[in-house]
Amino acid sequence: MSTRRGFLVQAGLLGLGATGLWLARDRLELPLLSGLKIEGADSTGWLPFSTRRERIVTVRAQVNGRPVNALIDSGAQYSAIDSDLARELGVTESIGAPVVAYGAGGAGQVGRSVRVDVALGDLTLKSLSAAALTLGPISQGLGGIGTPLILGQDVLRALIADIDFPKRRARLVRPDAFDMPPGAVPAPVQPAGRAIAARVLVEDVELHVLVDTGASAALSLASDTAEALGLMDRPHRTGRSVVLGGVAQGRIVEVESFSFAGHERRDVDVHIFQAQRLPGFPKGLLGYEALKRYRAILNLRSGAMHLIGGRR
């Protein structure tokens, strides 16, 4: 895969509960926020999660006037729209060179970037650049996730994401209008490129893994990281995996302990995804199950996250 034209992808994934479904998302090295305008109020207002069962952060949005579910995804390094939806909306104008996208399953595809207007509550993202890709089960409502729009780090570096996991609601706020709520404490995270990485312990081994609001498992690890920890030799279960445009197989193993932000969990399932030889490919992902105890405030531009709650 050539990076000379400035396009590169980084796989992420999404484990959907006990079914072990995974989602591969892409990283596009395009100028972030180029042409994006944010109009309306200071925030979207609180938006309820729009999917009932899936342990991911989805809200209702309108894309060029069409109501859809949108995934707020801190692990996706660029926003994306399903190519079928883009065609239905008549959004065909391309921006720049083709996008080369690779998922965790190794299969690639070529897409284009398009401009769309996205209404979220009281805010509108005008002229958002999104990669038009074949999202497959990610966008399909029947047997899939039903989210044809992914809002990635390009959006989350322009707005602060305030996600109240216990109340299953989220809002996006302009940084200059955000007041930190009482009781918020800094989480053990650090900047990781355009994302943020959390410090976790896996059986007393310290790792830094990407904070990923689009992943449902508490912890997912790349296969090379899992191998270095000796996890690939352990008994495992096999689960289906939804990768970019299709389905693959995944591996699930159990670790004795997993700790994040001072909270230790015992006998935790760890989802393992295939490592890719791509610059910046994550060692692992911290997902919904690890964050569901908290109201989490993500400021990707400053590389910080604050947490409220989490006590038993």
N, C-alpha and C positions, 0 to 999 in steps of 0.2 A: 504494500500500500504506500503510495507516494504522498509525502506531506508538502511537496514543493509548492503546490497551489494554495496552501493555507487551510486545507480541510483535513480534519483528523477526527476520529471518533473514539469515544471511551465507553465501554460497556458498563451498564449498571444492571440491577435486577430487582425483581419484585416477587417475593414469596407470598402466595395467597393462602395463608393458614395451613390447615392439615393437608390440603390437596397438593401443596408443594409447587404451585405455579410460580414461574419466574418471568420477569419482564426485562428485556435488554433494551437500554436506551442509548442514545448516541451523543457524542460530543462533537460540536461543530466549531472549528476555529474561525468564526466570523467576528467582525467588530461588534461587540456587545452594545446593545441599546442604540445602535445606529438608526436614527430616524424615529425612534420610539418617543411618543408624547403621552403624558399621563394627564387626563382631564377629569374634572369632577371634584368631589369632596376630598377631605384629608385622608379618608380610608374607605374601604369597601363597606364598612360596617360588618357586624358578625354574620357569617354565612354558615348555615348548618352543613355538615358533611352530607353529600348527596347520594352516597351509596350506603346501604344498610349493613351488608355483611363483610365487605372487603375492608381489611385493616390498612387502609391507605387514606390519604388526605385528598378528598375530592369535593368540589363545590359546583354549584350551577353557574353557568356563564352563558353569554351569547356571543357567537362568532359571526360577525357581519349580520346580526339580527337572528341567527339560528340558535335556539336553546340547545345546550350540550352539557355534559359533565366534563369538568376540567380537573386534571390531576395537578396539584401543587407539589412539585417534585424537586427537592433540594439536591437530589443526586443527578438530575438531568442537566447537562451543561449548556443546553440550548432548548428553546421551546420548539414543539413539533405539532403538526396537525396531520390527521390521516389524509392521504392523497385522494381517497374517494370523496371525503367531505369537501376538500378543496375544489375538486372538479364540480361537485354539486353546487357550490357557492359561486362558481365561475371565477375562482381565483387561480389564474393560470400564469400571470406575469412572473417571470423568474428574476431573481436578483443575483447577479454574479455568476460564477462558474457552478457546475453541478456539484451536489453534495454526495460524497462517498460515505456510506454508513455501514458499520459492522456491528453485529450484535454478539452476545456472549456465546452463541452457538457457532460463531465463525462465519456464517453466511453474510454476504454483503449485498447492498442494493444502492442504486443511484437515485437521488431525488433532487428536488429544486427547493430553493427558499422562496417563500411568498409573503406578501404583506396582508395582514388581517387586522380588523378592529375587534377587540375583545372587551365586552362589558361585564364587570364583576361588581355586583351590588351598586354602590354609589360612585365607583370609579370606572373609567374607560381607558384601556390601553390602545391608543391610536397608532396605527401603522406598525404593529408588532411584526417583526420578522420571525417566521416559523419555518422549519424544515418540513416540506410535504413528503411524507414517507408512507409506505405500506405498513401500517401498525398491526393489521391482522386482528388477533384476539384481544389486543389491548383496546381497540375501538369498538369491538362487536358487543352488543348488549346481550344476545342470547348465547350463553356458554362462555362469554368473555367478560371483560371488565367494564366495557361500555363507556370508555373515556377517549373520544377521538381528539382531544386537545391536551397537550402536556405543557405546563408553564414551568420553565426551568430557571436556571441560575441567571439568565439574562434579566428576567423579571424580578427575581428575588435579590438581585443586587441593586435594583432601583427602588424596591419597596421592602419594608420590614414585614416578615411573616410572623404573626401572632397566632399560634395554634393551641387551642384549648382541647387537649386530647380527651380528658374525662367528660367534658360536655359536648364533645364531637362537633366542634365549630372552629372556624378560622376567620381571620381578617388580614388584609394587606393594608399597610399604613405608610404614608409618606414619612421618610425619616425625620424631616424638620417639624413634623406634627406629632411625633411619638413621644409619650411620657412613660418611662419605665414604671410598671405597677409596683406597689408596695410588696415586699416579701420576695422579690425576684433576686436570685443569687446566680453568679456566673457559673456556667457549666465548664467541666474540664475539656475545653476544645481549643483548637488553634487554626489559623488560616491554612488552607491546603489548595493553593491555586485560587480558583474562583469559588471554591467550596469551603466547608469547614470540616475538620477531622476531630473526632472525639477520642479521648484517651480511655481505653478499657483494659480490663484484666481478664484473660482467659486462662483459668487454672494458674493464676499468679504470674503469667507472662503478659507484659504490657505491650499493647498494640495501639496504633492510631488508625481508625477506620472512618470512612466518610459518613457524615450525618445525612441520612437519606429518607425523606418523608414519603418517598414512593415505594419503599421496601417494607413489607409487613413483618418479616422475621426479626426477632430481637438482634440477631447477629448473623451475617453472611460473610463467608471468607472466600477469597480466591484460592484456587486449587494449589498454587505453589506455596501460599502462606499456610494453608492447612497441612500440606506435606511437611513443611519445616517444623510445624508443631506436633508432628506425629499423628495427625488425625486421619490421614488417608488409610492407615492400617487398622483402624477401629471398625467394629461392626457398623453397618449403615443400612438405611432404608433408601429406596429409590422413589423419587417423585417426578411427576411431569413438570416440564419447564416451558413456559411461553417465552420464546426469544423473538427477535425482530422478524415479524412476519410469519412465524411458525411455532412449532413445538419441539422441545428436546427433552432429555432426561437429566435429572439432577440427583445429587447425593445429600443425605441428611445424616449427621452423626451427633452424638450426645457428649457434652463436656460436663465435668463435675461441677464447675463453678464459672460464673460470668459476672463481672462487676462493672457498673457504670455509675458515676456521680455518687459514690458511697453506698450504693444499693447492690447487694450481692444476691444472685439467684443461683439455685442449685439445680443440677441435672437439666441443663438447657440444650435444646436442639439447635444445632448450627447448620445452616444451609451452605453448601459448597458449590461455587460456580467456576466454570472453566476460566483460568487466567488467560489473558491475551498479551502478546508482546507489543504493547502500545505504550508510548510515553504517558506517564501519569496514571496508568491503570491502577485502580484502588486495591489495597490489600484486603479490604473488607468494607462492610456496610453496617451502620447502626440504624435499625428500622423501628417501625411502629411499636412492636411489642416492648422495646426498651424505653420508649418515650410515652407510652399510654398513661403513665401515672402522673404526668406533668402538664402544666401549661408551659409550652416552650416558645421562646421568642428568639427568632433567628435573624441576625443581621449579617448577611453574607459579605456586604461591602466592608465591614469592620472585622470580619472573621470571628464573630462572637455569638454565643448563645446563652440565654438566661433561662432559668427554670423556676417555676413556682409549684409548690406542693411536692407530692411524691412520698409523703409519709404514709405509713401503714394506718 
